[in-house]
């Protein structure tokens, strides 16, 4: 595995691979790798001749300085994982090299960012948009891979690529979960064993909502029951619960949608966790 830190070097290296006719997959990460990240990387390795994994904790997408400084880091373990998978390139720029100047260009995603994460983390997706744009411009991959746990991020990046006619396929990969059902996340490392147990209740609630919606119950009533379900769990603080269309991110007023997403965000032991479940209400 070749490690690169300079943006101009990754650009030249990727260009040379393309000139040789090799396909490139990009997996953007912020490090603290887990099985969810590895699923993205393995998919890229299957699909492409060359896989580039980036590790960069992007300060522009953090609303809280405390959250930024507490974001977990395990770079040596990460490198060992990438080596074992035989990843071709690790792109690990410093903030100073990646943002030589403070960005002044802004990115707005319109109505797609007025709910869920966009509503509760103002400016978050503007920061995501800038870092993903920079990575796509530097690597110019054939495909880029994102986890569906961050459903709104995936939808927004797909729309950005479409609107800007960027020649890259955005590939979504299903959420990888612990045996308990808790969605794998780098932030899980900050939870105690008790916190992990509490966090596992999030997925149970999503499954409850799925079952109720498949009974054709009104989404508004199911949402109220789901909020009540979570409110009864000691140690779980709910930030939002929403039932919506996973493409438009508008509220699902009825269950007559091709697909429905039940989305959650909240806190356990001060650690912010998000999760979702996407399903077709008319399918058993």
N, C-alpha and C positions, 0 to 999 in steps of 0.2 A: 504494500500500500504506500502510495506517495502522499506525503503531507505538504500542503501548500497554504501559505498565509497571505501572500500578496495578490490582490485582485487582478493586476495585470498579468501575473503568471498563470492564474486559473483561466483567464480569458484566452491566452495564447495556447495553453495546453489543450483546452477543450476544442479550440479551433483546429488544432492539428489532428485531433481524433476525428472530427467531422470531415476534414479534407481527406482522411484515409478511408472514408466511407463507413465509419463506425457509429452506431447509434449510442446516445447518451441518455441516461436516466439521472435525475436529480432528486435527492431526498433532503429537504431543508429541515434541520432540527436545532434545538437550543441545548443539546447535550443531555446529560443524565439519562442515558439511553436505557430503555426497557424493552420488553417483548413487543410492545406496540410499535416502537420504532423499528425493531428488527423485522417485523412483518412487512413494513414499507420497503425496507432495504432488500429483503429477499424477493419481493415482487419486482423491484427494479432490476435485480441481478438476473431474474428469469427473462425479463422483457428486453434487456438492452445488452450491447457489447461492453459498455463502460458505465460504471455507476459512480457518481459523485455524491458524497454525503457532506453536507455543511453543518458545522457546529458554530453557532453564533447566538449569544444571548442579546437579543435586539432591544436596546433601551427604549426605542421609540414606541414600543407597543405596551409598555408598562405604565399604568396609571398611578401606581404606588411605588415610591422609592424603596419602601420597606420590602415590598414584594420582589422588587428587582434584586436587592442585595441578599435576600434570603433564597433566591432561586437556586436549587441544588446544582452542584457541579461535581463531576467525577471523571475528569478528562482522561486520566490514565486507564481507568476501567473501560471508558468508551473506546479508546484507541485499541485496546485488547479485543473488544467485541468486534470492531470493524476489521481488524487483522484476521480474526478467526473466520469471518465471513468472506474474506478475500475481496473486500471492497477495493476499488481501483484508486480512488482519490478521496482524501479528506481535505476539505477546504475549511480552514480554521483561522479566519482573519481576526485581527484585533479591532476594537472599536475605532481606533485612530486611523487604521488603514482602510477600514470599510467606509467610514464617514470622515473623509478628510476635511470636509466642510459640513456644518450643520445644515441639513436639508431645509430648503425653503419651499420646495414644491409640495403642494398638498394633494391628497387623493380623497375624493368623496365617493361613497357608494350609494348615495341616495336612500331610498326607502329600505334597501336591504340591510342598512346598519342602524335603523331606528328602533329595533327591538332586541331582545336577548342581550348578547354581549355588547352590542353597539350602544344600547340604551344605558347599561349599567357601567360601561367602561368607555366613556367619551374619549375619542381620539385613538382608541386601540386599533381599529381597523385601518386608519390612516397610516399608522406605524407598520402594520402588517403589510399593507399595500406597497409601501416604499421598499421594505427589505426584500419582499418577494420579487418585485420588479428588478431590483439590483441583481439579485441572484440569477433570475432568468436572463437578464441581459449579459451577465458575465459568462455564464455557462452555456446558454443557448441550447438547452437540452431538447431532445425529442419528446420526453415525457417527464413530468414532475409528480411526486407522490405525496399525498396528504391523508391523514387519518380522518375518518368520518366522526370520531368523537368530537372533533372541533367542526361540527356540521356547518355552522354559519360561516366560518373561515373558508371552508371548502367551497361553499356556494359563492361567496364573494370573489374568491380567486378565479373560479371558473368564469364568472361574469366579467371580471377585469380582462382576462385573456380574450374572451369573445369580443368585448367592446373595443379593445386595442389591436385586434387582429394579430395577436402574438402567436407565432407558429410552434405551439407546444400543446401536447395533450395533458390535461390535468386528470390524474388517476386517483380516485378515492378508494381507500382500503378500510375494510370493516374494523370496528372497535375490537381490540383484544382485551379480555377481561381476566381478572384473578378468578380462582375457583369459587370464590364467594360471590362473584358477579360484579365486584367493583371494577370500574373501567381503569385500565392501567394508565398511570400518569407519573411524570417525574415528581410531582408534588406529593405523591403518596409516601415518599421517603421521609417526609416530615411528620407523618402520623405515627402515634403509638399503636400498640396492638389493639387497644380499646378503640382508638380512632378508626382503625381499619375495619373493625367490626361495625361501628356506626356507619361508616361510609358504604358498607355493603348493602345497607337498607335502601340506598338510592335506587339501585337496579330493581329491587323488589317492588318499589313503588312504580317504576316504569312498566314492569310486567303487569302489575295490577291495572294500570291505566289501559294498557293494550287489551287486556281481557274485557274490560268494561266497554271500551269503544267498539270492540268486535260484537258486542251484544246490541249495537246500534244506539247506545245511550248518547244523550246530548253532550258534546265536548265540554260545554260550560259546566254541567253538573259533574262530569268526571274530573275536571280540573279542581273543582271545589273539594271533592272527595280526596283527591290526591294531595292537596294542600293540607287537609285534615290528617291524612295518613302520615305525612312527614312531620307535622306539628307534634304528633304524639311520640316522636323519637327523641329521647333526651340526648342532647349533645349535637343535634343537627339543626343548623340555622339556615332557613330557606331564604335565598335571594330572589329567585323567580322560578315559577313553573308555568310552562306554556304548551299549548297544543296547537300546532300550526301546519301549514303546507310547507314541506321542506324545500320547495323550489322558490316560491314567492315570499315566504316567511310572513304571510298574512295569517291571522287567526283562523283556525278551522271552526266554522260555525256549525257545520254538520259533519257526519262521518262519510259523506259521499265525495271522497277524494280518492285519486289513484293511490296516493300514499299520504300518511300522516306522521308527523314527528312529535313525540312527547319529549320536551326539553326541561332540564333541571340545572340550576346553579345554586350553590350554597356553601356553607362553611362547616368544617369539622375541625375542632382544636385550632381554630384560626386559619386553617388552610382552605383555600378556595378550590372547590371541585365542580366540574361540569360533566354532564352525561346526557345522552339522548337515546331514544329508541325509535327507529323508522320502520313502518310496516304498512301493509295494505289492509284497510279495515274489512274489505269484502273477501279476504282470503283467510281460511282457517289455518 
